[in-house]
Amino acid sequence: MRSKVRTIVSSGLVAGTLDITAAILIYAGILHKTTAEKILQSIASGIFKKEAYTGGSEMTLAGLGLHFLIAFIFAWFYFKIFPYIPFFKINTLLSGISYGFFIWVVMNLLVLPIVFPVLPEKNLDFPLLLSILIVICCVGIPIAFITRKYYAKWY
């Protein structure tokens, strides 16, 4: 029998790992837009601002830690709302897709503009669609499937 904490931790770990791996593989490895270190420093800059880019490996680790904290928060939130949203019990894949899109909206239209008041303009283009797809596939869908497995014993 799976515990609540174990479900949240495992879905957060899976989502966080898939998301950061996809970001590094795509943006650093395939597109050569940045480096893995800069991706993690950028995450850390949400708290440490410009110091994140000069702080060395400590800031890279801080970015990784913050990334996983955010993944755990979204895993916890989905776990908490799952029993109250009937749609989540009907179609896990569509639930994961919709939750992934919700996460992208929250992060990109709410959190990031608050943390970084000056952001580049978003255009409906390949990079935008790619960022949405990464969050849906690597965060929303895994969280939905792992959480559903926990709740499956009640319905």
DSSP file with accessible surface (Angstrom, degrees, kcal/mol):
  #  RESIDUE AA STRUCTURE BP1 BP2  ACC     N-H-->O    O-->H-N    N-H-->O    O-->H-N    TCO  KAPPA ALPHA  PHI   PSI    X-CA   Y-CA   Z-CA
    1    1 A M              0   0  206      0, 0.0     2,-0.3     0, 0.0   149,-0.1   0.000 360.0 360.0 360.0 131.0    0.0    0.0    0.0
    2    2 A R        -     0   0   62    147,-0.1     2,-0.2   148,-0.1     3,-0.0  -0.649 360.0-135.2 -87.1 140.3    1.4    3.4   -1.0
    3    3 A S     >  -     0   0   61     -2,-0.3     4,-2.1     1,-0.1     5,-0.2  -0.493  19.7-115.9 -88.7 163.5    1.4    6.2    1.4
    4    4 A K  H  > S+     0   0  116      2,-0.2     4,-2.5     1,-0.2     5,-0.2   0.939 116.0  48.0 -61.9 -48.6    0.4    9.8    0.6
    5    5 A V  H  > S+     0   0  105      1,-0.2     4,-3.1     2,-0.2     5,-0.3   0.922 110.9  50.8 -61.3 -43.8    3.9   11.1    1.3
    6    6 A R  H  > S+     0   0  158      1,-0.2     4,-2.7     2,-0.2     5,-0.2   0.892 110.5  50.0 -62.7 -38.8    5.5    8.5   -0.9
    7    7 A T  H  X S+     0   0    0     -4,-2.1     4,-2.6     2,-0.2     5,-0.2   0.941 113.7  44.4 -64.6 -47.1    3.1    9.2   -3.7
    8    8 A I  H  X S+     0   0   27     -4,-2.5     4,-2.6     2,-0.2     5,-0.2   0.935 115.9  47.3 -64.4 -45.0    3.8   13.0   -3.6
    9    9 A V  H  X S+     0   0   62     -4,-3.1     4,-2.9    -5,-0.2     5,-0.2   0.935 113.9  46.8 -63.7 -45.3    7.6   12.5   -3.3
   10   10 A S  H  X S+     0   0   30     -4,-2.7     4,-2.7    -5,-0.3     5,-0.2   0.929 114.0  46.6 -67.1 -40.5    7.7    9.9   -6.1
   11   11 A S  H  X S+     0   0    0     -4,-2.6     4,-2.6    -5,-0.2     5,-0.3   0.911 114.5  48.4 -69.1 -36.1    5.6   12.0   -8.5
   12   12 A G  H  X S+     0   0    0     -4,-2.6     4,-2.7    -5,-0.2     5,-0.2   0.913 113.1  47.5 -65.7 -41.8    7.6   15.1   -7.6
   13   13 A L  H  X S+     0   0   82     -4,-2.9     4,-2.4    -5,-0.2     5,-0.2   0.927 114.8  45.2 -65.4 -45.2   10.9   13.3   -8.2
   14   14 A V  H  X S+     0   0   59     -4,-2.7     4,-2.9    -5,-0.2     5,-0.3   0.956 117.2  44.2 -63.4 -49.6    9.8   11.8  -11.5
   15   15 A A  H  X S+     0   0    0     -4,-2.6     4,-2.6    -5,-0.2     5,-0.2   0.933 115.6  47.5 -62.9 -45.7    8.4   15.1  -12.8
   16   16 A G  H  X S+     0   0    0     -4,-2.7     4,-2.3    -5,-0.3     5,-0.3   0.913 114.6  46.7 -62.6 -41.4   11.3   17.1  -11.6
   17   17 A T  H  X S+     0   0   66     -4,-2.4     4,-2.2    -5,-0.2     5,-0.2   0.940 114.8  45.2 -67.8 -46.9   13.8   14.7  -13.1
   18   18 A L  H  X S+     0   0   77     -4,-2.9     4,-2.6   120,-0.3     5,-0.2   0.922 114.5  49.6 -62.6 -42.7   12.1   14.4  -16.4
   19   19 A D  H  X S+     0   0   34     -4,-2.6     4,-2.5   119,-0.4    -2,-0.2   0.947 114.6  41.3 -64.7 -49.7   11.6   18.2  -16.7
   20   20 A I  H  X S+     0   0   13     -4,-2.3     4,-2.5    -5,-0.2     5,-0.2   0.889 115.2  52.3 -69.8 -34.1   15.2   19.2  -15.9
   21   21 A T  H  X S+     0   0   65     -4,-2.2     4,-3.0    -5,-0.3     5,-0.2   0.938 111.3  46.5 -64.8 -45.8   16.5   16.4  -18.1
   22   22 A A  H  X S+     0   0   17     -4,-2.6     4,-2.9    -5,-0.2     5,-0.4   0.923 112.4  50.7 -61.9 -44.3   14.4   17.5  -21.0
   23   23 A A  H  X>S+     0   0   16     -4,-2.5     4,-2.3    -5,-0.2     5,-0.7   0.933 114.6  42.9 -60.4 -45.6   15.3   21.1  -20.6
   24   24 A I  I  X>S+     0   0   49     -4,-2.5     5,-2.2     3,-0.2     4,-1.4   0.942 116.5  47.0 -67.9 -46.5   19.0   20.3  -20.5
   25   25 A L  I  <>S+     0   0  104     -4,-3.0     5,-2.2    -5,-0.2    -2,-0.2   0.932 122.0  35.0 -60.6 -46.1   18.9   17.8  -23.4
   26   26 A I  I  <>S+     0   0   37     -4,-2.9     5,-3.3    -5,-0.2     6,-0.3   0.970 127.1  32.3 -76.1 -55.1   16.8   20.1  -25.6
   27   27 A Y  I  <5S+     0   0   52     -4,-2.3     6,-2.8    -5,-0.4     7,-1.1   0.856 134.6  24.9 -78.4 -33.1   18.1   23.6  -24.8
   28   28 A A  I  <<S+     0   0   19     -4,-1.4    -3,-0.2    -5,-0.7    -2,-0.1   0.875 131.6  33.8 -94.6 -45.8   21.7   22.7  -24.0
   29   29 A G  I   <S+     0   0   42     -5,-2.2    -3,-0.2    -6,-0.2    -4,-0.2   0.934 130.2  21.3 -80.5 -47.0   22.3   19.5  -26.0
   30   30 A I  I   <S+     0   0  119     -5,-2.2    -3,-0.2    -4,-0.2    -4,-0.2   0.932 133.4  30.4 -91.3 -51.7   20.2   19.8  -29.1
   31   31 A L  S   <S-     0   0   69     -5,-3.3    -4,-0.2    -6,-0.2    -3,-0.1   0.645  86.9-143.7 -85.9 -15.1   19.5   23.5  -29.7
   32   32 A H        +     0   0  145     -6,-0.3    -4,-0.2     1,-0.1    -5,-0.1   0.848  55.2 135.4  53.8  40.1   22.8   24.7  -28.1
   33   33 A K  S    S-     0   0  156     -6,-2.8     2,-0.2    -7,-0.2    -5,-0.2   0.701  73.3 -20.6 -85.8 -24.4   21.0   27.8  -26.7
   34   34 A T  S    S-     0   0   47     -7,-1.1     2,-0.3   -10,-0.1    -2,-0.1  -0.861  72.0 -92.0-161.3-167.7   22.6   27.5  -23.2
   35   35 A T     >  -     0   0   69     -2,-0.2     4,-2.1     1,-0.1     5,-0.2  -0.830  32.3-112.2-121.5 164.3   24.3   25.2  -20.8
   36   36 A A  H  > S+     0   0   37     -2,-0.3     4,-2.2     1,-0.2     5,-0.2   0.909 119.2  53.6 -59.9 -41.6   23.0   22.9  -18.1
   37   37 A E  H  > S+     0   0   97      1,-0.2     4,-2.7     2,-0.2    -1,-0.2   0.926 108.1  48.5 -61.1 -43.4   24.8   25.1  -15.5
   38   38 A K  H  > S+     0   0   96      2,-0.2     4,-2.5     1,-0.2    -1,-0.2   0.867 108.0  55.3 -67.3 -35.0   23.1   28.3  -16.9
   39   39 A I  H  X S+     0   0   24     -4,-2.1     4,-1.6     2,-0.2    -1,-0.2   0.957 113.0  41.6 -60.3 -48.1   19.7   26.6  -16.8
   40   40 A L  H  X S+     0   0   17     -4,-2.2     4,-2.3     1,-0.2    -2,-0.2   0.888 113.7  52.2 -69.7 -37.0   20.1   25.7  -13.1
   41   41 A Q  H  X S+     0   0    7     -4,-2.7     4,-2.0     1,-0.2    -1,-0.2   0.883 106.0  55.8 -64.9 -35.5   21.6   29.2  -12.3
   42   42 A S  H  < S+     0   0   49     -4,-2.5     4,-0.4     2,-0.2    -1,-0.2   0.886 107.2  48.8 -63.2 -38.6   18.6   30.8  -14.0
   43   43 A I  H >< S+     0   0   40     -4,-1.6     3,-1.6     1,-0.2     4,-0.3   0.944 111.4  49.4 -65.2 -45.1   16.3   28.8  -11.7
   44   44 A A  H >X S+     0   0    1     -4,-2.3     4,-2.9     1,-0.3     3,-2.0   0.821  97.2  70.7 -63.0 -29.3   18.4   30.0   -8.7
   45   45 A S  H 3X S+     0   0    4     -4,-2.0     4,-1.5     1,-0.3    -1,-0.3   0.704  80.0  76.0 -65.4 -16.1   18.2   33.6   -9.9
   46   46 A G  H <4 S+     0   0   19     -3,-1.6    -1,-0.3    -4,-0.4    -2,-0.2   0.824 116.6  16.9 -61.0 -27.9   14.5   33.5   -9.0
   47   47 A I  H <4 S+     0   0  106     -3,-2.0    -2,-0.2    -4,-0.3    -1,-0.1   0.783 136.5  37.5-106.9 -45.5   15.8   33.9   -5.4
   48   48 A F  H >< S-     0   0   79     -4,-2.9     3,-1.3     1,-0.2     4,-0.3   0.421  85.7-161.6 -95.5  -0.8   19.4   35.0   -5.6
   49   49 A K  G ><  -     0   0  102     -4,-1.5     3,-1.6    -5,-0.3     4,-0.3  -0.184  68.7  -8.5  54.7-137.8   19.0   37.4   -8.6
   50   50 A K  G >  S+     0   0  182      1,-0.3     3,-1.5     2,-0.2     4,-0.4   0.763 126.6  71.8 -64.3 -25.7   22.3   38.2  -10.4
   51   51 A E  G X> S+     0   0  117     -3,-1.3     3,-1.4     1,-0.3     4,-1.1   0.801  83.6  71.7 -59.6 -25.9   24.4   36.5   -7.7
   52   52 A A  G <4 S+     0   0    0     -3,-1.6    -1,-0.3    -4,-0.3    -2,-0.2   0.811  95.0  52.0 -61.3 -28.6   23.1   33.2   -9.1
   53   53 A Y  G <4 S+     0   0   95     -3,-1.5    -1,-0.3    -4,-0.3    -2,-0.2   0.570 117.2  36.5 -87.0  -8.9   25.3   33.6  -12.1
   54   54 A T  T <4 S+     0   0  120     -3,-1.4    -2,-0.2    -4,-0.4    -1,-0.2   0.390  93.7  87.2-119.1   0.6   28.5   34.3  -10.2
   55   55 A G  S >< S-     0   0   17     -4,-1.1     3,-0.8     1,-0.2     4,-0.3   0.399  78.6-147.6 -86.2  -0.1   28.0   32.0   -7.2
   56   56 A G  T >>  -     0   0   30      1,-0.2     4,-1.4     2,-0.2     3,-0.8  -0.265  59.5 -15.5  73.5-151.9   29.5   28.8   -8.8
   57   57 A S  H 3> S+     0   0   75      1,-0.3     4,-2.6     2,-0.2    -1,-0.2   0.767 128.6  66.1 -65.6 -25.3   28.4   25.3   -8.1
   58   58 A E  H <> S+     0   0  130     -3,-0.8     4,-2.2     1,-0.2    -1,-0.3   0.910 104.3  45.4 -61.4 -40.3   26.5   26.3   -5.0
   59   59 A M  H <> S+     0   0   15     -3,-0.8     4,-2.5    -4,-0.3    -1,-0.2   0.854 109.7  54.6 -72.7 -32.9   24.1   28.3   -7.1
   60   60 A T  H  X S+     0   0   24     -4,-1.4     4,-2.1     2,-0.2    -2,-0.2   0.943 112.1  44.1 -63.2 -44.1   23.8   25.5   -9.6
   61   61 A L  H  X S+     0   0  118     -4,-2.6     4,-2.8     2,-0.2    -2,-0.2   0.877 111.1  54.2 -67.8 -36.9   22.8   23.2   -6.7
   62   62 A A  H  X S+     0   0   34     -4,-2.2     4,-2.8    -5,-0.2    -1,-0.2   0.910 108.5  50.1 -62.7 -40.6   20.5   25.8   -5.3
   63   63 A G  H  X S+     0   0    0     -4,-2.5     4,-2.6     2,-0.2    -2,-0.2   0.915 110.7  48.7 -63.1 -41.2   18.8   26.0   -8.7
   64   64 A L  H  X S+     0   0   57     -4,-2.1     4,-2.3     2,-0.2    -2,-0.2   0.928 112.4  48.6 -64.5 -43.7   18.4   22.2   -8.8
   65   65 A G  H  X S+     0   0   43     -4,-2.8     4,-2.4     2,-0.2    -2,-0.2   0.920 112.4  47.9 -61.9 -43.4   17.0   22.2   -5.3
   66   66 A L  H  X S+     0   0   32     -4,-2.8     4,-2.5     2,-0.2    -2,-0.2   0.904 108.9  55.2 -64.9 -39.3   14.5   25.0   -6.1
   67   67 A H  H  X S+     0   0   16     -4,-2.6     4,-2.1     1,-0.2    -2,-0.2   0.936 111.1  43.9 -58.4 -46.7   13.5   23.2   -9.3
   68   68 A F  H  X S+     0   0   37     -4,-2.3     4,-2.8     2,-0.2    -1,-0.2   0.867 109.2  57.0 -70.1 -33.7   12.6   20.0   -7.3
   69   69 A L  H  X S+     0   0   94     -4,-2.4     4,-2.3     2,-0.2    -1,-0.2   0.945 108.5  47.3 -59.4 -44.9   10.9   22.1   -4.6
   70   70 A I  H  X S+     0   0   50     -4,-2.5     4,-2.4     2,-0.2     5,-0.2   0.925 111.0  51.2 -63.4 -41.7    8.6   23.5   -7.3
   71   71 A A  H  X S+     0   0    7     -4,-2.1     4,-2.3     1,-0.2    -2,-0.2   0.918 110.4  49.2 -62.3 -41.6    8.0   20.0   -8.7
   72   72 A F  H  X S+     0   0   60     -4,-2.8     4,-2.9     2,-0.2    -1,-0.2   0.887 108.9  53.0 -65.4 -38.0    7.1   18.7   -5.2
   73   73 A I  H  X S+     0   0   88     -4,-2.3     4,-2.7     2,-0.2    -2,-0.2   0.940 111.5  44.9 -63.5 -45.5    4.7   21.7   -4.7
   74   74 A F  H  X S+     0   0   21     -4,-2.4     4,-2.2     2,-0.2    -2,-0.2   0.881 113.8  50.5 -67.8 -33.9    2.9   20.9   -8.0
   75   75 A A  H  X S+     0   0    0     -4,-2.3     4,-2.3    -5,-0.2    -2,-0.2   0.928 112.3  47.3 -66.0 -44.1    2.8   17.2   -7.2
   76   76 A W  H  X S+     0   0  127     -4,-2.9     4,-2.5     2,-0.2    -2,-0.2   0.928 111.1  51.4 -62.4 -44.4    1.4   18.0   -3.7
   77   77 A F  H  X S+     0   0   76     -4,-2.7     4,-2.3     1,-0.2     5,-0.2   0.929 111.1  46.9 -62.3 -44.9   -1.3   20.3   -5.2
   78   78 A Y  H  X S+     0   0    0     -4,-2.2     4,-2.0     1,-0.2    -1,-0.2   0.923 111.5  52.0 -62.3 -43.4   -2.5   17.8   -7.7
   79   79 A F  H  < S+     0   0    3     -4,-2.3    -1,-0.2     1,-0.2    -2,-0.2   0.907 111.6  47.2 -58.6 -41.8   -2.6   15.1   -5.0
   80   80 A K  H  < S+     0   0  105     -4,-2.5    -1,-0.2     1,-0.2    -2,-0.2   0.868 117.5  40.1 -70.5 -37.6   -4.7   17.4   -2.8
   81   81 A I  H >X S+     0   0   35     -4,-2.3     3,-1.6    -5,-0.2     4,-0.7   0.693  91.5  90.0 -87.4 -15.8   -7.2   18.4   -5.5
   82   82 A F  G >< S+     0   0    0     -4,-2.0     3,-1.2     1,-0.3     6,-0.2   0.874  84.8  50.7 -49.5 -49.2   -7.5   15.0   -7.2
   83   83 A P  G 34 S+     0   0   46      0, 0.0    -1,-0.3     0, 0.0    -2,-0.1   0.745 110.5  51.2 -64.9 -19.0  -10.4   13.8   -5.0
   84   84 A Y  G <4 S+     0   0  186     -3,-1.6    -2,-0.2    -4,-0.2    -3,-0.1   0.502  97.3  69.5 -97.9  -4.7  -12.4   16.9   -5.7
   85   85 A I    XX  -     0   0   61     -3,-1.2     3,-1.4    -4,-0.7     4,-0.6  -0.887  61.3-166.4-118.9  99.6  -12.2   17.0   -9.5
   86   86 A P  H >> S+     0   0   89      0, 0.0     3,-1.4     0, 0.0     4,-0.8   0.832  84.5  66.1 -55.0 -34.8  -14.2   14.2  -11.1
   87   87 A F  H >> S+     0   0   84      1,-0.3     4,-1.7     2,-0.2     3,-0.9   0.848  91.6  63.3 -56.7 -34.3  -12.6   14.6  -14.5
   88   88 A F  H <4 S+     0   0   12     -3,-1.4    -1,-0.3     1,-0.3     7,-0.1   0.809 103.0  49.1 -62.0 -29.1   -9.2   13.5  -13.0
   89   89 A K  H << S+     0   0   63     -3,-1.4    -1,-0.3    -4,-0.6     3,-0.2   0.671 108.4  54.7 -83.7 -17.4  -10.7   10.1  -12.3
   90   90 A I  H << S+     0   0  134     -3,-0.9     2,-0.4    -4,-0.8    -2,-0.2   0.920 120.9  12.6 -84.9 -47.9  -12.2    9.7  -15.8
   91   91 A N     X  -     0   0   61     -4,-1.7     4,-2.1     1,-0.1    -1,-0.3  -0.866  57.2-173.5-139.5 103.5   -9.2   10.2  -18.1
   92   92 A T  H  > S+     0   0   14     -2,-0.4     4,-2.6    -3,-0.2     5,-0.2   0.884  86.6  51.6 -65.7 -41.3   -5.7   10.2  -16.6
   93   93 A L  H  > S+     0   0   83      2,-0.2     4,-2.5     1,-0.2    -1,-0.2   0.956 113.4  43.3 -63.4 -49.1   -3.9   11.2  -19.8
   94   94 A L  H  > S+     0   0   84      1,-0.2     4,-2.7     2,-0.2    -1,-0.2   0.862 112.9  54.3 -65.6 -32.8   -6.2   14.2  -20.5
   95   95 A S  H  X S+     0   0    0     -4,-2.1     4,-2.8     2,-0.2    -1,-0.2   0.922 109.7  47.1 -64.1 -43.6   -6.0   15.1  -16.8
   96   96 A G  H  X S+     0   0    0     -4,-2.6     4,-2.7     2,-0.2    -2,-0.2   0.898 112.2  49.8 -65.3 -39.4   -2.2   15.1  -17.1
   97   97 A I  H  X S+     0   0   63     -4,-2.5     4,-2.3     2,-0.2    -2,-0.2   0.949 114.1  44.5 -63.6 -47.5   -2.3   17.2  -20.2
   98   98 A S  H  X S+     0   0   52     -4,-2.7     4,-2.5     2,-0.2    -2,-0.2   0.907 114.6  48.8 -67.0 -37.5   -4.6   19.8  -18.7
   99   99 A Y  H  X S+     0   0    6     -4,-2.8     4,-2.7     2,-0.2    -1,-0.2   0.912 109.9  52.3 -69.1 -38.4   -2.6   19.9  -15.4
  100  100 A G  H  X S+     0   0    0     -4,-2.7     4,-2.4     2,-0.2    -2,-0.2   0.922 110.8  47.2 -60.8 -42.9    0.6   20.3  -17.4
  101  101 A F  H  X S+     0   0   97     -4,-2.3     4,-2.6     2,-0.2    -2,-0.2   0.920 110.5  52.7 -65.1 -40.9   -0.9   23.2  -19.3
  102  102 A F  H  X S+     0   0   87     -4,-2.5     4,-2.8     1,-0.2    -2,-0.2   0.926 109.1  49.9 -57.7 -45.0   -2.1   24.6  -16.0
  103  103 A I  H  X S+     0   0    8     -4,-2.7     4,-2.8     1,-0.2     5,-0.3   0.929 110.0  50.3 -60.9 -45.3    1.4   24.4  -14.5
  104  104 A W  H  X S+     0   0   16     -4,-2.4     4,-3.0     1,-0.2     5,-0.3   0.931 111.9  47.8 -59.7 -44.9    2.8   26.1  -17.6
  105  105 A V  H  X>S+     0   0   45     -4,-2.6     4,-2.7     2,-0.2     5,-0.5   0.942 113.0  47.9 -61.4 -48.4    0.3   29.0  -17.3
  106  106 A V  I  X>S+     0   0   29     -4,-2.8     5,-2.8     1,-0.2     4,-1.2   0.944 118.1  40.7 -59.1 -47.8    0.9   29.4  -13.5
  107  107 A M  I  <>S+     0   0   35     -4,-2.8     5,-3.0    -5,-0.2    -2,-0.2   0.931 124.7  34.4 -67.9 -45.1    4.7   29.4  -13.9
  108  108 A N  I  <5S+     0   0   27     -4,-3.0    -2,-0.2    -5,-0.3    -3,-0.2   0.739 127.8  32.4 -89.2 -23.8    4.9   31.6  -17.1
  109  109 A L  I  <5S+     0   0  104     -4,-2.7    -3,-0.2    -5,-0.3    -1,-0.2   0.544 134.8  17.5-109.9  -8.9    2.0   34.0  -16.7
  110  110 A L  I  X<S+     0   0  101     -4,-1.2     4,-1.3    -5,-0.5    -3,-0.2   0.663 125.3  36.0-123.5 -63.0    2.0   34.3  -12.9
  111  111 A V  I  ><S+     0   0   49     -5,-2.8     4,-2.6     2,-0.2     3,-0.4   0.958 117.4  46.3 -66.4 -56.3    5.1   33.2  -11.0
  112  112 A L  H  ><S+     0   0   47     -5,-3.0     4,-3.5     1,-0.2    -1,-0.2   0.912 111.3  51.4 -59.5 -43.0    7.8   34.3  -13.5
  113  113 A P  H  4 S+     0   0   52      0, 0.0    -1,-0.2     0, 0.0    -2,-0.2   0.845 113.0  47.1 -64.2 -27.7    6.4   37.8  -14.2
  114  114 A I  H  < S+     0   0  124     -4,-1.3    -2,-0.2    -3,-0.4    -3,-0.1   0.926 118.8  39.2 -74.4 -44.3    6.2   38.4  -10.4
  115  115 A V  H  < S+     0   0   41     -4,-2.6    -3,-0.2     1,-0.3    -1,-0.1   0.880 129.4  30.8 -73.1 -38.9    9.8   37.1   -9.8
  116  116 A F     <  -     0   0   52     -4,-3.5    -1,-0.3    -5,-0.3    -2,-0.1  -0.828  68.6-173.2-122.9  90.6   11.2   38.7  -13.0
  117  117 A P  S    S+     0   0  114      0, 0.0     2,-0.7     0, 0.0    -1,-0.1   0.774  77.6  56.3 -59.1 -26.0    9.3   41.9  -13.7
  118  118 A V  S    S+     0   0  136      0, 0.0     0, 0.0     0, 0.0     0, 0.0  -0.889  72.0 157.3-111.7 103.7   11.1   42.4  -17.1
  119  119 A L        -     0   0   65     -2,-0.7     3,-0.1    -6,-0.0    -7,-0.0  -0.908  46.8 -95.8-120.9 152.6   10.7   39.3  -19.3
  120  120 A P        -     0   0  110      0, 0.0     2,-0.1     0, 0.0    -1,-0.0  -0.324  52.4 -94.6 -62.3 149.7   11.0   38.9  -23.0
  121  121 A E        -     0   0  161      1,-0.1     2,-0.5     0, 0.0     0, 0.0  -0.375  37.9-125.7 -64.8 141.5    7.7   39.0  -24.9
  122  122 A K        -     0   0   86     -3,-0.1     2,-0.4    -2,-0.1    -1,-0.1  -0.791  27.3-171.2 -92.9 130.8    6.1   35.7  -25.5
  123  123 A N        -     0   0   85     -2,-0.5     2,-1.6     2,-0.0     5,-0.3  -0.926  35.2-109.0-118.8 147.2    5.2   34.9  -29.1
  124  124 A L  S    S+     0   0  146     -2,-0.4     2,-0.2     4,-0.1    -2,-0.0  -0.584  76.2 119.6 -75.5  90.7    3.2   31.9  -30.4
  125  125 A D  S  > S-     0   0   65     -2,-1.6     4,-2.5     1,-0.0     5,-0.2  -0.803  80.2 -75.9-143.1-176.2    6.2   30.1  -32.0
  126  126 A F  H  > S+     0   0  135     -2,-0.2     4,-3.0     1,-0.2     5,-0.2   0.908 124.4  51.8 -58.1 -47.5    8.1   26.9  -31.8
  127  127 A P  H  > S+     0   0   65      0, 0.0     4,-2.2     0, 0.0    -1,-0.2   0.908 111.8  47.8 -59.2 -37.7   10.0   27.7  -28.6
  128  128 A L  H  > S+     0   0   28     -5,-0.3     4,-2.1     2,-0.2    -2,-0.2   0.951 114.1  45.5 -66.5 -47.5    6.8   28.6  -26.8
  129  129 A L  H  X S+     0   0   94     -4,-2.5     4,-2.6     1,-0.2    -1,-0.2   0.891 111.9  53.2 -63.9 -37.0    5.0   25.4  -28.0
  130  130 A L  H  X S+     0   0   22     -4,-3.0     4,-2.6    -5,-0.2    -1,-0.2   0.921 107.7  50.3 -63.5 -42.8    8.1   23.4  -27.1
  131  131 A S  H  X S+     0   0   28     -4,-2.2     4,-1.8    -5,-0.2    -1,-0.2   0.899 112.2  47.5 -64.4 -38.3    8.2   24.8  -23.5
  132  132 A I  H  X S+     0   0   24     -4,-2.1     4,-2.6     2,-0.2    -1,-0.2   0.934 111.7  50.5 -66.2 -44.9    4.5   23.9  -23.1
  133  133 A L  H  X S+     0   0   99     -4,-2.6     4,-2.9     1,-0.2     5,-0.3   0.892 107.9  53.0 -62.0 -40.0    5.0   20.4  -24.5
  134  134 A I  H  X S+     0   0   12     -4,-2.6     4,-2.9     2,-0.2     5,-0.4   0.940 111.3  45.6 -61.4 -46.2    7.9   19.8  -22.1
  135  135 A V  H  X>S+     0   0   21     -4,-1.8     5,-2.4     2,-0.2     4,-1.8   0.922 115.0  47.7 -66.5 -40.7    5.8   20.7  -19.1
  136  136 A I  I  <>S+     0   0   22     -4,-2.6     5,-2.6     3,-0.2    -2,-0.2   0.963 120.8  35.4 -62.4 -51.9    2.8   18.7  -20.2
  137  137 A C  I  <5S+     0   0   63     -4,-2.9    -2,-0.2    -5,-0.2    -1,-0.2   0.848 127.1  35.1 -74.3 -35.6    4.8   15.6  -21.0
  138  138 A C  I  <5S+     0   0   20     -4,-2.9  -119,-0.4    -5,-0.3  -120,-0.3   0.673 134.0  15.6 -96.6 -19.0    7.4   15.7  -18.3
  139  139 A V  I  X5S+     0   0    9     -4,-1.8     4,-2.1    -5,-0.4     5,-0.2   0.728 123.6  42.6-119.2 -59.4    5.5   17.2  -15.4
  140  140 A G  I  ><S+     0   0    0     -5,-2.4     4,-2.3     1,-0.2    -3,-0.2   0.939 116.1  44.5 -61.2 -51.1    1.7   17.1  -15.8
  141  141 A I  H  ><S+     0   0   33     -5,-2.6     4,-2.5    -6,-0.2     5,-0.2   0.943 114.6  47.0 -65.4 -47.7    1.3   13.6  -17.2
  142  142 A P  H  > S+     0   0   16      0, 0.0     4,-2.6     0, 0.0     5,-0.3   0.931 113.0  49.7 -61.0 -41.5    3.7   11.8  -14.8
  143  143 A I  H  X S+     0   0    0     -4,-2.1     4,-2.5     1,-0.2     5,-0.3   0.933 111.4  50.1 -60.9 -42.7    2.1   13.5  -11.8
  144  144 A A  H  X S+     0   0    0     -4,-2.3     4,-2.4    -5,-0.2    -1,-0.2   0.930 113.5  44.1 -62.7 -45.0   -1.4   12.5  -13.0
  145  145 A F  H  X S+     0   0  100     -4,-2.5     4,-1.7     2,-0.2    -1,-0.2   0.908 115.3  46.6 -70.5 -40.1   -0.5    8.8  -13.5
  146  146 A I  H  X S+     0   0   32     -4,-2.6     4,-1.3    -5,-0.2    -2,-0.2   0.927 115.4  46.5 -68.5 -41.2    1.4    8.4  -10.3
  147  147 A T  H  X S+     0   0    0     -4,-2.5     4,-2.1    -5,-0.3     3,-0.3   0.917 109.2  54.5 -66.8 -41.6   -1.3   10.2   -8.3
  148  148 A R  H  X S+     0   0   80     -4,-2.4     4,-1.8    -5,-0.3    -1,-0.2   0.885 102.1  58.7 -60.4 -36.8   -4.1    8.1  -10.0
  149  149 A K  H  < S+     0   0  139     -4,-1.7     4,-0.4     1,-0.2    -1,-0.2   0.905 106.7  47.8 -60.6 -39.1   -2.3    4.9   -9.0
  150  150 A Y  H >< S+     0   0   14     -4,-1.3     3,-0.8    -3,-0.3    -1,-0.2   0.946 116.9  41.3 -65.0 -47.7   -2.6    6.0   -5.3
  151  151 A Y  H >< S+     0   0   28     -4,-2.1     3,-2.3     1,-0.2     4,-0.4   0.636  91.0  88.9 -78.6 -11.4   -6.3    6.9   -5.5
  152  152 A A  G >< S+     0   0   37     -4,-1.8     3,-1.1     1,-0.3    -1,-0.2   0.788  76.6  66.8 -59.9 -25.3   -7.2    3.9   -7.7
  153  153 A K  G <  S+     0   0   92     -3,-0.8    -1,-0.3    -4,-0.4    -2,-0.1   0.654  99.4  52.3 -71.9 -11.6   -7.9    1.8   -4.6
  154  154 A W  G <         0   0  152     -3,-2.3    -1,-0.2    -4,-0.1    -2,-0.2   0.464 360.0 360.0-104.1  -3.0  -10.8    4.0   -3.7
  155  155 A Y    <         0   0  109     -3,-1.1    -1,-0.0    -4,-0.4     0, 0.0  -0.945 360.0 360.0-147.7 360.0  -12.8    3.9   -7.0
